[in-house]
């Protein structure tokens, strides 16, 4: 007799995580009576935080379900926008530009360029932040309360992906891009000793970080930063618009 087998079917959004030979989205797996559905899904390369509804033979199932012979499991992607108890994030060391752009859009974003995996998980769990990463192994760590895989190789792609997925409230130009602190208006007289001569002559409106003291003004680079802000606002608006269309009238 042959070994007992089940089939696992992945929705299109999740197939990017599968090995090339499995990209059609239907994978036959052996049933050992011990491995849970969640374990099987992650062994195939898909982190559980990226999954939404799980079904077995057409009925909703949980990740702890043990697959049996001839079962057919369906794995959907997490639904967007994904609700959060608090839209706060911590980013791994490879996402520094994304961290600055999220802060520019006013999103509470923790980041340190020397934080290791254990420190990131501890910070995410202790502060209720979602860990954003492109490390699938990190997302599969059982101790992590909630994480998300960041799609896209370029920062602008990553920004759209995160904001489309979570649709957090935005408050552009209110956070320090260096430390995540809150910005407050500052008089020119108060910050003038910190400015170079050309800046003192050219600009009149300033803000200052309440945490680290860094001074901001709308300089020559502001047009590019405004493009980032506009992209962020559009991504959140699109995500919320999709949700409103899905809701019954």
ROSE-4610 file (N, C-alpha, C; in Angstrom, 1 decimal, always signed):
// ROSE-4610
residu = [X/X/X/X/X/X/X/X/X/X/X/X/X/X/X/X/X/X/X/X/X/X/X/X/X/X/X/X/X/X/X/X/X/X/X/X/X/X/X/X/X/X/X/X/X/X/X/X/X/X/X/X/X/X/X/X/X/X/X/X/X/X/X/X/X/X/X/X/X/X/X/X/X/X/X/X/X/X/X/X/X/X/X/X/X/X/X/X/X/X/X/X/X/X/X/X/X/X/X/X/X/X/X/X/X/X/X/X/X/X/X/X/X/X/X/X/X/X/X/X/X/X/X/X/X/X/X/X/X/X/X/X/X/X/X/X/X/X/X/X/X/X/X/X/X/X/X/X/X/X/X/X/X/X/X/X/X/X/X/X/X/X/X/X/X/X/X/X/X/X/X/X/X/X/X/X/X/X/X/X/X/X/X/X/X/X/X/X/X/X/X/X/X/X/X/X/X/X/X/X/X/X/X/X/X/X/X/X/X/X/X/X/X/X/X/X/X/X/X/X/X/X/X/X/X/X/X/X/X/X/X/X/X/X/X/X/X/X/X/X/X/X/X/X/X/X/X/X/X/X/X/X/X/X/X/X/X/X/X/X/X/X/X/X/X/X/X/X/X/X/X/X/X/X/X/X/X/X/X/X/X/X/X/X/X/X/X/X/X/X/X/X/X/X/X/X/X/X/X/X/X/X/X/X/X/X/X/X/X/X/X/X/X/X/X/X/X/X/X/X/X/X/X/X/X/X/X/X/X/X/X/X/X/X/X/X/X/X/X/X/X/X/X/X/X/X/X/X/X/X/X/X/X/X/X/X/X/X/X/X/X/X/X/X/X/X/X/X/X/X/X/X/X/X/X/X/X/X/X/X/X/X/X/X/X/X/X/X/X/X/X/X/X/X/X/X/X/X/X/X/X/X/X/X/X/X/X/X/X/X/X/X/X/X/X/X/X/X/X/X/X/X/X/X/X/X/X/X/X/X/X/X/X/X/X/X/X/X/X/X/X/X/X/X/X/X/X/X/X/X/X/X/X/X/X/X/X/X/X/X/X/X/X/X/X/X/X/X/X/X/X/X/X/X/X/X/X/X/X/X/X/X/X/X/X/X/X/X/X/X/X/X/X/X/X/X/X/X/X/X/X/X/X/X/X/X/X/X/X/X/X/X/X/X/X/X/X/X/X/X/X/X/X/X/X/X/X/X/X/X/X/X/X/X/X/X/X/X/X/X/X/X/X/X/X/X/X/X/X/X/X/X/X/X/X/X/X/X/X/X/X/X/X/X/X/X/X/X/X/X/X/X/X/X/X/X/X/X/X/X/X/X/X/X/X/X/X/X/X/X/X/X/X/X/X/X/X/X/X/X/X/X/X/X/X/X/X/X/X/X/X/X/X/X/X/X/X/X/X/X/X/X/X/X/X/X/X/X/X/X/X/X/X/X/X/X/X/X/X/X/X/X/X/X/X/X/X/X/X/X/X/X/X/X/X/X/X/X/X/X/X/X/X/X/X/X/X/X/X/X/X/X/X/X/X/X/X/X/X/X/X/X/X/X/X/X/X/X/X/X/X/X/X/X/X/X/X/X/X/X/X/X/X/X/X/X/X/X/X/X/X/X/X/X/X/X/X/X/X/X/X/X/X/X/X/X/X/X/X/X/X/X/X/X/X/X/X/X/X/X/X/X/X/X/X/X/X]
num = [1/1/1/2/2/2/3/3/3/4/4/4/5/5/5/6/6/6/7/7/7/8/8/8/9/9/9/10/10/10/11/11/11/12/12/12/13/13/13/14/14/14/15/15/15/16/16/16/17/17/17/18/18/18/19/19/19/20/20/20/21/21/21/22/22/22/23/23/23/24/24/24/25/25/25/26/26/26/27/27/27/28/28/28/29/29/29/30/30/30/31/31/31/32/32/32/33/33/33/34/34/34/35/35/35/36/36/36/37/37/37/38/38/38/39/39/39/40/40/40/41/41/41/42/42/42/43/43/43/44/44/44/45/45/45/46/46/46/47/47/47/48/48/48/49/49/49/50/50/50/51/51/51/52/52/52/53/53/53/54/54/54/55/55/55/56/56/56/57/57/57/58/58/58/59/59/59/60/60/60/61/61/61/62/62/62/63/63/63/64/64/64/65/65/65/66/66/66/67/67/67/68/68/68/69/69/69/70/70/70/71/71/71/72/72/72/73/73/73/74/74/74/75/75/75/76/76/76/77/77/77/78/78/78/79/79/79/80/80/80/81/81/81/82/82/82/83/83/83/84/84/84/85/85/85/86/86/86/87/87/87/88/88/88/89/89/89/90/90/90/91/91/91/92/92/92/93/93/93/94/94/94/95/95/95/96/96/96/97/97/97/98/98/98/99/99/99/100/100/100/101/101/101/102/102/102/103/103/103/104/104/104/105/105/105/106/106/106/107/107/107/108/108/108/109/109/109/110/110/110/111/111/111/112/112/112/113/113/113/114/114/114/115/115/115/116/116/116/117/117/117/118/118/118/119/119/119/120/120/120/121/121/121/122/122/122/123/123/123/124/124/124/125/125/125/126/126/126/127/127/127/128/128/128/129/129/129/130/130/130/131/131/131/132/132/132/133/133/133/134/134/134/135/135/135/136/136/136/137/137/137/138/138/138/139/139/139/140/140/140/141/141/141/142/142/142/143/143/143/144/144/144/145/145/145/146/146/146/147/147/147/148/148/148/149/149/149/150/150/150/151/151/151/152/152/152/153/153/153/154/154/154/155/155/155/156/156/156/157/157/157/158/158/158/159/159/159/160/160/160/161/161/161/162/162/162/163/163/163/164/164/164/165/165/165/166/166/166/167/167/167/168/168/168/169/169/169/170/170/170/171/171/171/172/172/172/173/173/173/174/174/174/175/175/175/176/176/176/177/177/177/178/178/178/179/179/179/180/180/180/181/181/181/182/182/182/183/183/183/184/184/184/185/185/185/186/186/186/187/187/187/188/188/188/189/189/189/190/190/190/191/191/191/192/192/192/193/193/193/194/194/194/195/195/195/196/196/196/197/197/197/198/198/198/199/199/199/200/200/200/201/201/201/202/202/202/203/203/203/204/204/204/205/205/205/206/206/206/207/207/207/208/208/208/209/209/209/210/210/210/211/211/211/212/212/212/213/213/213/214/214/214/215/215/215/216/216/216/217/217/217/218/218/218/219/219/219/220/220/220/221/221/221/222/222/222/223/223/223/224/224/224/225/225/225/226/226/226/227/227/227/228/228/228/229/229/229/230/230/230/231/231/231/232/232/232/233/233/233/234/234/234/235/235/235/236/236/236/237/237/237/238/238/238/239/239/239/240/240/240/241/241/241/242/242/242/243/243/243/244/244/244/245/245/245/246/246/246/247/247/247/248/248/248/249/249/249]
x = [+0.8/+0.0/+0.9/+0.4/+1.2/+1.0/+1.8/+1.8/+0.6/-0.1/-1.2/-0.8/-1.5/-1.2/-2.4/-2.1/-3.1/-2.6/-3.5/-3.2/-3.4/-2.4/-2.5/-2.5/-3.6/-3.8/-3.6/-2.7/-2.4/-3.0/-3.6/-4.1/-2.9/-3.2/-2.2/-1.2/-1.7/-0.9/+0.2/+0.1/+1.1/+2.1/+1.9/+2.7/+4.1/+4.3/+5.7/+6.6/+6.0/+6.9/+7.2/+6.5/+6.7/+8.0/+8.5/+9.6/+9.1/+9.9/+9.5/+8.7/+9.0/+8.3/+6.8/+6.5/+5.2/+4.4/+4.9/+4.3/+2.9/+2.5/+1.1/+0.1/+0.6/-0.2/-0.8/-0.7/-1.2/+0.0/+0.1/+1.2/+0.7/+1.2/+0.9/+1.9/+1.4/+2.3/+1.9/+3.0/+2.7/+2.1/+1.3/+0.6/+1.3/+1.9/+2.6/+1.8/+0.6/-0.2/+0.3/+1.4/+2.0/+2.1/+2.4/+2.6/+1.3/+1.3/+0.1/+0.0/-1.2/-1.3/-0.4/-0.3/+0.6/+2.0/+2.5/+3.9/+4.1/+3.1/+3.2/+3.3/+2.4/+2.4/+3.8/+4.4/+5.7/+6.8/+6.7/+7.7/+7.8/+6.7/+6.6/+7.1/+7.4/+8.0/+7.1/+5.9/+4.9/+4.8/+5.2/+5.1/+3.6/+3.3/+1.9/+1.3/+2.1/+1.6/+1.1/+1.5/+1.0/-0.2/-0.7/-1.9/-3.2/-4.3/-5.6/-6.4/-7.5/-8.4/-7.8/-7.9/-7.4/-8.6/-8.7/-9.8/-9.3/-10.1/-9.8/-11.1/-11.1/-12.2/-13.4/-13.1/-14.2/-14.7/-14.1/-14.5/-13.4/-13.7/-12.7/-11.9/-10.6/-9.7/-8.8/-8.1/-7.0/-5.7/-4.6/-3.3/-2.8/-3.4/-3.0/-3.6/-4.5/-5.2/-4.1/-4.3/-3.4/-4.0/-3.3/-3.8/-3.9/-5.0/-5.2/-5.2/-5.2/-5.2/-6.3/-6.0/-7.0/-7.6/-7.1/-7.6/-7.2/-8.0/-7.6/-7.7/-6.5/-6.4/-6.3/-7.0/-7.0/-6.3/-5.3/-4.6/-4.8/-5.5/-5.7/-4.7/-4.5/-3.6/-4.3/-3.6/-4.1/-4.9/-6.1/-7.0/-6.4/-6.6/-6.2/-7.4/-7.4/-6.4/-6.6/-5.4/-5.4/-5.6/-6.6/-6.8/-5.8/-5.4/-4.4/-5.0/-4.7/-5.1/-4.4/-3.2/-2.5/-1.5/-1.7/-0.8/+0.6/+1.4/+2.7/+3.7/+4.9/+5.7/+7.2/+7.9/+9.3/+9.9/+11.0/+11.5/+12.9/+13.2/+14.5/+15.6/+16.8/+18.0/+18.1/+17.4/+17.6/+16.5/+15.7/+14.6/+14.7/+15.9/+16.2/+15.5/+15.5/+14.8/+13.3/+12.8/+11.3/+11.0/+11.8/+11.5/+11.5/+12.4/+12.4/+11.1/+10.7/+9.6/+8.3/+8.2/+7.0/+6.9/+8.0/+8.0/+7.6/+8.1/+7.8/+6.2/+5.6/+4.1/+3.4/+4.2/+3.5/+3.2/+3.8/+3.5/+4.5/+4.1/+4.9/+5.8/+7.1/+8.0/+9.3/+9.5/+10.8/+11.8/+13.1/+14.1/+15.5/+16.3/+17.7/+18.6/+19.6/+20.4/+21.3/+21.3/+22.1/+21.3/+20.0/+19.2/+19.2/+19.5/+19.5/+18.1/+17.9/+16.6/+15.9/+16.6/+16.1/+15.6/+16.4/+16.0/+14.8/+14.7/+13.5/+12.2/+12.3/+11.2/+10.8/+11.8/+11.5/+10.8/+11.3/+10.7/+9.3/+9.1/+7.8/+6.8/+7.2/+6.3/+6.0/+7.1/+6.9/+6.1/+6.2/+5.5/+4.3/+4.0/+2.8/+3.0/+4.2/+4.5/+4.5/+4.1/+4.2/+5.6/+6.3/+7.6/+7.5/+8.1/+8.2/+9.5/+9.6/+10.8/+10.7/+11.8/+11.8/+12.5/+12.7/+13.3/+12.2/+11.9/+10.8/+11.1/+12.3/+12.7/+12.3/+12.5/+12.2/+10.7/+9.9/+8.4/+7.9/+8.7/+8.3/+8.6/+9.3/+9.7/+8.4/+8.2/+7.0/+6.8/+7.9/+7.8/+7.2/+7.3/+6.8/+5.3/+4.8/+3.3/+2.7/+3.3/+2.8/+3.9/+3.9/+4.9/+4.3/+5.0/+4.5/+5.7/+5.6/+6.6/+6.4/+7.5/+7.4/+7.7/+6.8/+7.0/+7.6/+8.4/+9.0/+10.5/+11.3/+12.7/+13.1/+12.3/+12.6/+11.8/+12.3/+11.6/+10.2/+10.0/+8.7/+7.7/+8.1/+7.3/+7.0/+7.9/+7.7/+6.8/+6.9/+6.0/+4.6/+4.3/+3.0/+2.4/+3.3/+2.8/+2.4/+3.2/+2.9/+1.6/+1.5/+0.4/-0.9/-0.8/-1.9/-2.4/-1.5/-1.8/-2.5/-2.0/-2.5/-3.3/-3.2/-4.0/-4.0/-2.8/-2.8/-3.2/-3.6/-3.8/-2.5/-2.5/-1.3/-1.4/-0.2/-0.1/+1.3/+1.3/+2.6/+3.3/+4.6/+5.4/+5.3/+4.9/+4.8/+5.8/+6.6/+7.6/+9.0/+9.9/+11.3/+11.7/+12.3/+12.7/+14.0/+14.7/+15.9/+15.6/+14.6/+14.5/+13.0/+12.1/+10.6/+9.9/+10.6/+10.0/+9.0/+8.2/+7.2/+7.9/+7.3/+7.8/+6.8/+7.4/+6.6/+7.1/+6.3/+6.7/+7.8/+8.8/+9.9/+10.1/+10.3/+10.6/+12.0/+12.2/+13.5/+14.5/+14.1/+15.0/+15.5/+14.7/+15.1/+16.1/+16.0/+16.8/+17.9/+17.9/+18.9/+20.4/+20.8/+22.2/+22.5/+21.5/+21.8/+21.8/+21.6/+21.4/+22.7/+22.9/+24.0/+23.5/+24.4/+24.1/+23.1/+23.3/+22.4/+21.0/+20.8/+19.5/+18.8/+19.6/+19.1/+18.6/+19.2/+18.8/+17.6/+17.5/+16.5/+15.1/+15.1/+13.9/+13.5/+12.1/+11.6/+10.8/+10.3/+9.4/+10.2/+10.1/+10.9/+10.1/+10.5/+10.0/+11.2/+10.9/+12.0/+11.5/+12.3/+12.0/+12.0/+10.9/+10.8/+11.7/+12.2/+13.0/+14.5/+14.9/+16.4/+16.8/+15.9/+16.2/+16.6/+16.5/+16.8/+15.8/+16.4/+15.6/+15.2/+14.0/+13.5/+13.0/+13.1/+12.5/+12.3/+11.4/+11.1/+12.2/+13.2/+14.3/+14.2/+15.4/+15.4/+14.9/+15.0/+14.6/+13.2/+12.4/+11.0/+10.1/+10.4/+9.6/+9.6/+10.8/+10.9/+10.2/+10.3/+9.7/+8.1/+7.7/+6.2/+5.7/+6.5/+6.1/+5.9/+6.8/+6.7/+5.4/+5.1/+3.9/+2.7/+2.7/+1.5/+1.3/+2.4/+2.3/+1.7/+2.1/+1.6/+0.1/-0.3/-1.7/-2.6/-2.0/-2.8/-2.9/-1.8/-1.9/-2.9/-3.0/-3.9/-5.4/-5.5/-6.8/-7.3/-6.4/-6.8/-7.2/-6.5/-6.8/-8.1/-8.4/-9.7/-10.9/-10.6/-11.6/-12.0/-11.0/-11.2/-12.1/-11.8/-12.6/-14.0/-14.2/-15.6/-16.4/-15.7/-16.4/-16.8/-16.0/-16.3/-17.4/-17.6/-18.7/-20.1/-21.0/-22.3/-23.0/-23.8/-24.5/-25.6]
y = [-1.2/+0.0/+1.3/+2.3/+3.5/+4.3/+5.3/+6.1/+7.0/+7.3/+8.3/+9.7/+10.3/+11.7/+12.6/+13.9/+14.9/+16.0/+16.9/+17.9/+19.3/+20.2/+21.5/+22.5/+23.3/+24.3/+25.7/+26.4/+27.8/+28.8/+29.8/+30.9/+31.6/+32.3/+32.9/+33.8/+34.6/+35.5/+34.9/+33.6/+32.9/+32.1/+32.0/+31.0/+31.6/+32.9/+33.4/+32.8/+32.3/+31.7/+30.2/+29.6/+28.2/+27.9/+26.7/+26.3/+26.3/+26.6/+26.7/+25.5/+24.3/+23.1/+23.1/+24.0/+24.0/+25.2/+26.0/+27.3/+27.2/+26.1/+25.9/+26.0/+25.8/+26.1/+24.9/+23.7/+22.4/+21.5/+21.2/+20.4/+19.1/+18.0/+16.7/+16.5/+16.2/+16.0/+14.7/+14.1/+12.8/+13.1/+12.2/+12.4/+11.4/+12.0/+11.2/+11.0/+11.7/+11.7/+12.5/+13.2/+14.0/+15.5/+15.8/+17.2/+17.9/+19.1/+20.0/+20.6/+21.1/+21.9/+23.1/+23.8/+24.9/+24.5/+23.4/+22.9/+22.6/+22.0/+21.6/+22.9/+23.8/+25.1/+25.8/+25.9/+26.6/+25.7/+24.4/+23.6/+23.7/+24.2/+24.4/+25.9/+26.7/+28.0/+29.1/+28.9/+30.0/+30.3/+31.5/+31.8/+31.9/+31.4/+31.4/+32.8/+33.8/+35.2/+35.7/+35.1/+35.5/+34.8/+33.9/+33.2/+33.7/+33.5/+34.0/+32.8/+32.6/+31.5/+30.2/+29.2/+27.8/+26.9/+26.0/+25.1/+23.7/+22.7/+21.3/+20.7/+20.2/+19.6/+20.5/+21.8/+22.8/+23.4/+22.9/+23.4/+24.2/+25.3/+26.1/+25.3/+25.4/+24.6/+25.5/+25.0/+25.7/+25.1/+25.9/+25.5/+24.2/+23.9/+22.7/+21.4/+21.5/+20.4/+19.4/+18.1/+17.1/+16.5/+16.7/+16.3/+14.7/+14.3/+12.8/+12.5/+11.2/+10.7/+11.3/+11.8/+12.3/+13.7/+14.3/+15.6/+16.6/+17.6/+18.7/+20.0/+20.6/+21.8/+23.0/+24.1/+25.4/+26.4/+27.1/+28.1/+29.5/+30.4/+31.7/+32.7/+33.8/+34.8/+35.7/+36.3/+37.2/+38.3/+38.6/+39.6/+41.0/+41.8/+43.2/+44.2/+45.2/+45.6/+44.7/+44.4/+43.6/+44.4/+44.1/+45.0/+44.7/+45.8/+45.7/+46.4/+45.9/+46.5/+47.9/+48.0/+49.3/+49.3/+50.3/+50.3/+50.8/+50.0/+50.3/+49.2/+49.6/+48.6/+48.7/+47.6/+47.5/+46.8/+47.4/+46.9/+46.3/+45.2/+44.6/+45.5/+45.1/+46.0/+46.2/+45.5/+45.6/+46.6/+47.2/+48.0/+49.5/+50.0/+51.3/+52.4/+52.4/+53.4/+53.3/+52.1/+52.0/+52.6/+52.4/+52.9/+54.4/+55.1/+56.5/+57.0/+56.3/+56.7/+56.5/+55.5/+55.3/+56.4/+56.8/+57.9/+59.2/+59.4/+60.6/+60.7/+59.5/+59.5/+59.6/+59.6/+59.7/+58.4/+57.3/+56.0/+55.7/+55.2/+54.9/+53.7/+54.0/+53.0/+52.9/+51.8/+51.6/+50.9/+51.4/+50.8/+51.1/+50.0/+50.2/+49.3/+49.9/+49.2/+48.1/+47.9/+46.9/+45.9/+45.8/+44.9/+43.5/+42.5/+41.1/+40.6/+39.3/+38.7/+38.6/+38.2/+38.0/+39.3/+40.4/+41.7/+42.2/+42.0/+42.4/+41.7/+40.4/+39.7/+40.2/+40.4/+40.9/+42.2/+43.1/+44.5/+44.4/+43.6/+43.5/+43.0/+41.9/+41.4/+42.3/+43.0/+43.8/+45.1/+45.6/+46.9/+46.7/+45.5/+45.3/+45.8/+45.8/+46.2/+45.0/+45.3/+44.3/+44.3/+43.1/+43.0/+42.9/+43.9/+43.9/+43.4/+42.4/+41.8/+41.1/+40.9/+40.0/+38.7/+38.4/+37.1/+36.2/+35.2/+34.3/+33.4/+33.1/+32.3/+33.1/+34.4/+35.2/+35.2/+35.2/+35.2/+33.9/+32.8/+31.5/+31.2/+32.2/+32.0/+31.9/+30.9/+30.7/+31.8/+32.4/+33.4/+34.7/+34.9/+36.2/+36.3/+37.4/+37.5/+37.9/+38.7/+39.1/+39.7/+39.2/+39.8/+39.8/+40.4/+40.5/+40.5/+39.8/+39.8/+41.1/+41.8/+43.0/+42.6/+42.9/+42.6/+43.8/+43.5/+44.5/+44.7/+44.9/+45.1/+46.5/+47.5/+48.9/+49.5/+50.5/+51.2/+51.7/+52.2/+52.7/+51.5/+50.4/+49.2/+48.7/+48.7/+48.2/+49.1/+50.4/+51.3/+51.1/+51.0/+50.7/+49.4/+48.4/+47.1/+47.1/+47.7/+47.8/+48.6/+49.8/+50.6/+50.0/+49.3/+48.7/+47.5/+46.8/+45.7/+46.1/+47.2/+47.6/+48.8/+49.7/+50.9/+51.7/+52.0/+52.7/+54.2/+54.8/+56.3/+57.0/+58.0/+58.7/+60.1/+60.6/+62.0/+62.5/+62.8/+63.2/+64.4/+64.4/+65.5/+65.7/+64.6/+64.8/+64.0/+63.1/+62.3/+62.5/+62.4/+62.5/+61.3/+61.5/+60.4/+59.7/+60.3/+59.8/+58.9/+59.3/+58.6/+58.2/+58.7/+58.3/+59.2/+60.2/+61.1/+62.0/+62.7/+63.6/+65.0/+65.6/+66.9/+68.0/+69.1/+70.3/+71.5/+72.5/+73.7/+74.4/+75.0/+75.7/+77.0/+78.0/+79.4/+79.4/+80.3/+80.4/+80.9/+81.7/+82.2/+81.1/+80.1/+79.0/+78.1/+77.9/+76.9/+77.5/+78.8/+79.6/+79.2/+79.0/+78.6/+77.2/+76.4/+75.1/+75.1/+76.2/+76.3/+76.8/+76.3/+76.9/+78.2/+79.1/+80.4/+80.4/+79.6/+79.5/+79.2/+78.3/+77.9/+79.0/+79.7/+80.9/+81.9/+82.2/+83.2/+82.8/+81.5/+81.0/+80.6/+80.0/+79.4/+80.1/+80.0/+80.7/+79.8/+78.7/+77.7/+76.5/+76.1/+75.0/+74.2/+72.9/+72.1/+71.3/+70.8/+70.2/+68.9/+67.9/+66.7/+66.8/+66.4/+66.6/+65.5/+64.5/+63.5/+63.7/+63.9/+64.0/+65.5/+66.4/+67.8/+68.1/+67.2/+67.4/+68.5/+69.3/+70.4/+70.1/+70.4/+70.1/+71.4/+71.4/+72.5/+72.0/+72.6/+72.2/+72.7/+71.9/+72.3/+71.8/+71.8/+71.5/+70.1/+69.2/+67.8/+67.6/+68.6/+68.4/+67.9/+68.2/+67.8/+66.2/+65.7/+64.2/+63.6/+64.2/+63.7/+63.8/+64.9/+65.0/+63.9/+63.5/+62.4/+61.1/+60.9/+59.7/+59.8/+61.0/+61.2/+61.0/+61.5/+61.3/+59.8/+59.1/+57.7/+56.9/+57.3/+56.7/+57.0/+58.2/+58.5/+57.8/+57.6/+56.9/+55.4/+54.8/+53.4/+53.1/+53.9/+53.7/+54.0/+55.0/+55.3/+54.1/+53.5/+52.4/+51.2/+50.9/+49.8/+50.0/+51.1/+51.4/+51.4/+51.8/+51.8/+50.4/+49.5/+48.1/+47.5/+47.8/+47.2/+47.7/+49.0/+49.5/+48.8/+48.5/+47.8/+46.4/+45.8/+44.4/+44.3/+45.3/+45.3/+45.3/+44.5/+44.6/+45.9/+46.3/+47.6/+47.5]
z = [+0.0/+0.0/+0.0/-0.7/-0.7/+0.6/+0.8/+2.0/+1.9/+3.0/+3.0/+2.6/+1.8/+1.3/+1.4/+1.5/+1.4/+0.4/+0.1/-0.9/-0.2/-0.4/+0.1/-1.1/-1.1/-2.2/-1.7/-2.3/-1.9/-2.9/-2.3/-3.1/-3.9/-4.9/-5.8/-5.1/-4.1/-3.4/-2.6/-2.3/-1.4/-2.2/-3.5/-4.3/-4.5/-4.3/-4.3/-3.3/-2.2/-1.2/-1.5/-2.4/-2.6/-3.5/-3.4/-4.3/-5.8/-6.7/-8.1/-8.6/-8.1/-8.6/-8.0/-7.0/-6.4/-6.8/-7.7/-8.0/-8.6/-9.0/-9.5/-8.3/-7.1/-5.9/-5.4/-5.9/-5.4/-5.1/-3.8/-3.3/-2.6/-3.0/-2.4/-1.3/+0.0/+1.1/+1.8/+2.4/+3.1/+4.5/+4.9/+6.2/+7.2/+8.2/+9.2/+10.5/+10.6/+11.8/+12.9/+12.7/+13.8/+13.4/+12.1/+11.7/+11.6/+12.1/+12.0/+10.7/+10.3/+9.1/+9.1/+10.2/+10.2/+10.0/+10.5/+10.3/+8.8/+8.2/+6.8/+5.9/+6.2/+5.5/+5.5/+6.7/+6.9/+6.3/+6.4/+5.8/+4.3/+3.7/+2.2/+1.9/+2.9/+2.7/+3.0/+3.4/+3.6/+5.1/+5.6/+7.0/+7.4/+8.5/+9.0/+9.1/+9.5/+9.6/+8.2/+7.1/+5.8/+5.4/+6.2/+5.8/+6.5/+5.9/+6.4/+6.8/+6.1/+6.4/+6.0/+6.9/+6.5/+6.5/+5.5/+5.4/+5.1/+5.6/+5.2/+4.8/+3.6/+2.9/+3.0/+2.7/+2.6/+3.9/+5.0/+6.3/+7.0/+7.6/+8.3/+9.3/+9.3/+10.2/+10.9/+11.9/+12.6/+12.3/+12.6/+12.2/+12.9/+14.0/+14.8/+14.2/+13.3/+12.7/+12.1/+12.3/+11.7/+10.5/+9.4/+8.1/+8.1/+7.4/+7.3/+5.8/+5.5/+4.1/+3.3/+2.1/+1.2/+1.6/+2.7/+3.0/+1.9/+1.7/+0.8/+1.6/+1.8/+2.6/+1.7/+2.1/+1.3/+2.2/+1.6/+2.4/+1.7/+2.3/+1.8/+2.3/+1.6/+2.1/+3.1/+4.0/+5.0/+4.3/+4.8/+4.2/+4.4/+3.4/+3.4/+3.4/+4.1/+5.1/+6.4/+7.0/+8.1/+9.4/+10.2/+11.4/+12.4/+13.1/+14.2/+15.5/+16.6/+17.9/+18.0/+17.5/+17.5/+16.3/+15.4/+14.2/+14.4/+15.1/+15.4/+14.9/+14.5/+13.8/+14.3/+14.2/+14.4/+13.1/+12.6/+11.3/+11.6/+10.8/+10.9/+10.3/+10.4/+10.1/+8.6/+7.8/+6.3/+5.7/+6.6/+6.1/+6.6/+6.6/+7.1/+6.3/+5.0/+4.2/+4.4/+4.5/+4.7/+6.1/+7.1/+8.4/+8.3/+7.6/+7.5/+6.8/+5.7/+5.0/+5.7/+6.5/+7.3/+8.4/+9.0/+9.9/+9.2/+8.0/+7.3/+7.1/+6.9/+6.7/+8.1/+9.2/+10.5/+11.2/+10.7/+11.3/+12.4/+13.6/+14.7/+14.3/+14.1/+13.5/+14.3/+15.0/+15.7/+14.8/+14.9/+14.0/+14.6/+14.6/+15.0/+14.1/+13.6/+12.5/+13.1/+14.4/+15.0/+15.9/+15.7/+16.5/+15.8/+16.7/+16.2/+16.3/+15.8/+15.7/+17.1/+18.0/+19.4/+20.0/+19.7/+20.2/+19.5/+18.2/+17.5/+18.0/+18.2/+18.7/+20.1/+21.0/+22.3/+22.3/+21.4/+21.3/+20.8/+19.7/+19.1/+20.2/+20.9/+21.9/+23.1/+23.5/+24.7/+24.5/+23.2/+22.9/+22.0/+21.6/+20.8/+19.4/+18.9/+17.5/+16.6/+15.3/+14.3/+13.7/+13.7/+13.2/+11.6/+10.9/+9.5/+9.0/+8.1/+7.7/+6.4/+5.7/+4.5/+4.8/+6.1/+6.6/+6.9/+6.1/+6.3/+7.6/+7.8/+9.0/+10.3/+10.3/+11.4/+11.7/+10.6/+10.7/+11.3/+11.1/+11.6/+13.0/+13.7/+15.1/+15.9/+16.7/+17.5/+18.6/+19.0/+20.1/+19.6/+18.3/+17.8/+17.8/+18.4/+18.5/+17.2/+16.4/+15.1/+14.2/+13.0/+12.0/+10.6/+9.7/+8.3/+7.4/+6.3/+5.2/+4.3/+4.1/+3.3/+1.8/+1.0/-0.5/-1.2/-2.2/-2.9/-2.6/-3.7/-3.5/-3.3/-3.7/-3.6/-2.5/-1.9/-0.7/-1.1/-2.3/-2.6/-2.8/-3.3/-3.4/-2.0/-1.1/+0.2/+1.0/+0.8/+1.5/+1.1/-0.2/-0.7/-0.2/-0.1/+0.4/+1.8/+2.7/+4.1/+4.3/+3.7/+3.9/+3.3/+2.2/+1.6/+2.5/+3.2/+4.0/+5.3/+5.9/+7.3/+7.3/+6.3/+6.2/+7.5/+8.1/+9.4/+9.2/+10.2/+10.1/+9.9/+9.0/+8.6/+9.2/+9.5/+10.0/+9.5/+8.2/+7.5/+8.2/+8.2/+8.7/+10.2/+11.0/+12.4/+13.2/+12.6/+13.3/+12.8/+13.7/+13.3/+12.5/+11.4/+10.5/+11.1/+12.0/+12.6/+13.8/+14.7/+15.9/+16.2/+15.4/+15.5/+16.6/+17.1/+18.1/+17.4/+18.2/+17.7/+17.4/+16.3/+15.9/+16.4/+16.8/+17.2/+16.5/+16.2/+15.6/+16.5/+15.8/+16.6/+15.9/+16.8/+16.2/+15.7/+14.7/+14.1/+15.1/+16.0/+17.0/+17.9/+18.2/+19.1/+18.4/+17.1/+16.4/+15.6/+15.5/+14.7/+15.0/+16.3/+16.5/+15.9/+15.6/+15.0/+13.5/+12.9/+11.4/+10.8/+9.5/+8.7/+8.2/+7.7/+7.3/+6.2/+5.2/+4.0/+4.4/+5.4/+5.9/+6.6/+7.4/+8.2/+7.2/+6.1/+5.2/+4.4/+4.1/+3.1/+3.7/+4.9/+5.4/+6.7/+6.9/+8.1/+9.0/+8.4/+9.2/+9.6/+10.8/+11.3/+12.3/+12.4/+13.5/+14.1/+15.3/+16.1/+16.8/+16.8/+17.4/+18.9/+19.6/+21.0/+21.8/+21.0/+21.7/+21.5/+20.2/+20.0/+19.6/+19.4/+19.2/+17.7/+16.8/+15.5/+14.9/+14.0/+13.4/+12.0/+11.6/+10.2/+9.6/+8.3/+7.5/+6.1/+5.3/+4.0/+3.0/+2.8/+2.0/+0.6/-0.1/-1.5/-1.8/-0.8/-1.0/-0.7/-0.3/+0.1/-1.0/-2.3/-3.3/-3.4/-3.3/-3.3/-2.1/-1.0/+0.2/+0.1/-0.5/-0.7/-1.6/-2.6/-3.4/-2.6/-1.6/-0.8/+0.1/+0.6/+1.4/+0.5/-0.7/-1.6/-1.9/-2.1/-2.4/-1.2/+0.0/+1.2/+1.4/+1.2/+1.3/+0.3/-1.0/-2.0/-1.7/-1.1/-0.8/+0.3/+1.3/+2.4/+1.9/+1.1/+0.5/-0.4/-1.2/-2.0/-1.2/-0.1/+0.7/+1.4/+1.9/+2.6/+1.6/+0.3/-0.7/-1.1/-1.2/-1.5/-0.4/+0.9/+2.0/+1.9/+1.6/+1.6/+0.4/-0.7/-1.8/-1.4/-0.6/-0.2/+0.8/+1.6/+2.6/+1.9/+2.5/+1.9/+2.1/+1.2/+1.3/+2.4]
